Amino acid sequence: MKKVKGKALIFPLLGSLLVLGLLTPARPGQTPAAKKSAHADTVAGKRLFERHCVLCHGIEGKGGRGPALNRVKLPHAPDDAALKSVIAGGIPPDMPEGWFLSDEDVANLAAFIRSLSKLPSDPVPGDATRGAAVYAKSGCSGCHIKDGAGVGYGPDLTGVADLRSAAFLRKAISQPTSVLPEDFLLVKVTTASGETIQGIRANEDSFTIQIKDSGGHYHSLRKDELKELTKLRGESPMPAFEGILSPADLQDLVAYLASQRGRP
């Protein structure tokens, strides 16, 4: 009798496990039928792209704050499965996850993004070879790393053309304060000993602040030990090169940076 009773207990347990399985959270529309969908709808994908993606990736995926998508090879999405994973999961901290998208939405959006590779890239005027000389004489490597050379104060420019459009690069060079990231903050502090440190805020909480200076060095400071803490909102350590560079040099520099793509 004990053996029968033991076996009888198995069935309620299996039933409970099945119920728990049915109650496992899933993304909207995540059903077996959705997974078996044979054809993605690029028209529906375009509507989703225009609603959620153009702010960063631009009309027709030609880039802006986010990378251009109108090319065959995407660094974070070498195949369709990887592209869907990026759309659904995002790329922290810059690209948010698409938790609100159903499997069908993700498939449609991925299909539309793949269709963008058939669009021609906008031609970039200027001479990239002359632009390399402008990059060198303007001291860009004093703040930026490119291919391992330079100082890591500003953004790394290795493969920058995979991340930014030529139009964005021109704007960032001409008027850098117009394209500052939302969480960017330049700060200036005076320590108890009278030392002045100016740099980019790397992190901050109620009691401390961490600053990266122009040499790429980090300083961790307690706020209650500072004589002064000034937050230079809307300012950039990078000068506006509009007016410093000639129009021809500016365009050549843009052409040079727009040619900097990652190795396939």
DATACOR-V818689 format. One line per field, one symbol per residue. ss: DSSP state (H for helix, E for strand, - for the rest). psi: psi as a letter, one per 40 degrees, with the letter a starting at -180 (. if undefined). burial: I if it has 24 or more other ideal C-beta (glycine too) atoms within 12 Angstrom, else O. A space follows every 10 residues. Layout:
ss->???
psi->???
burial->???
This chain:
ss->-HHHHHHHHH HHHHHHHHHH HH-------- -HHHH----- -HHHHHHHHH HH-HHHH-HH H--------- ---E--E--H HHHHHHHHH- E---E----- --HHHHHHHH HHHHHHHH-- -------HHH HHHHHHH--H HH--EE--EE ---------H HH---HHHHH HHHH-HHHH- -----EEEEE E----EEEEE EEEE---EEE EEE----EEE EEHHHEEEEE EE-------- -E--E-HHHH HHHHHHHH-- ----
psi->dddddddddd dddddddddd ddehiiiheg iddddehdhi hddddddddd deddddeihf feibdiihef idhhdegdid ddddddddea giedhiifde hidddddddd ddddddeehi ihihiihddd dddddddefd eedihhfeha hfdaihehfd eediiddddd ddddgdeefh idehhhihih ideehhhhah hdiiaddihh hhieeeiihh ihdeeidihh hgheiiehih ehddiidddd dddddddeeg iih.
burial->OOOOOOOOOO OOOOOOOOOO OOOOOOOOOO OOOOOOOOOI OOOIIIOIIO OIIIOIIIOI IIIIIIIIII IOOIIIIOOO OOIIOIIIOO OOOOIOOIOO IIIIIIIIII IIIIOIOOOO IOOIOIOIOI IIOIIOOIOI IOIIOIOOOO IIIIIIIOII IIIIIIIIII IIIIOIOOII OOOIIIIIIO OOOOOOIIII IIOOOOOOII IIIOOOOOIO IOOOOIOOIO OOOOOIIIOO IOOOIOOOII IIIIIIIIII IOOO
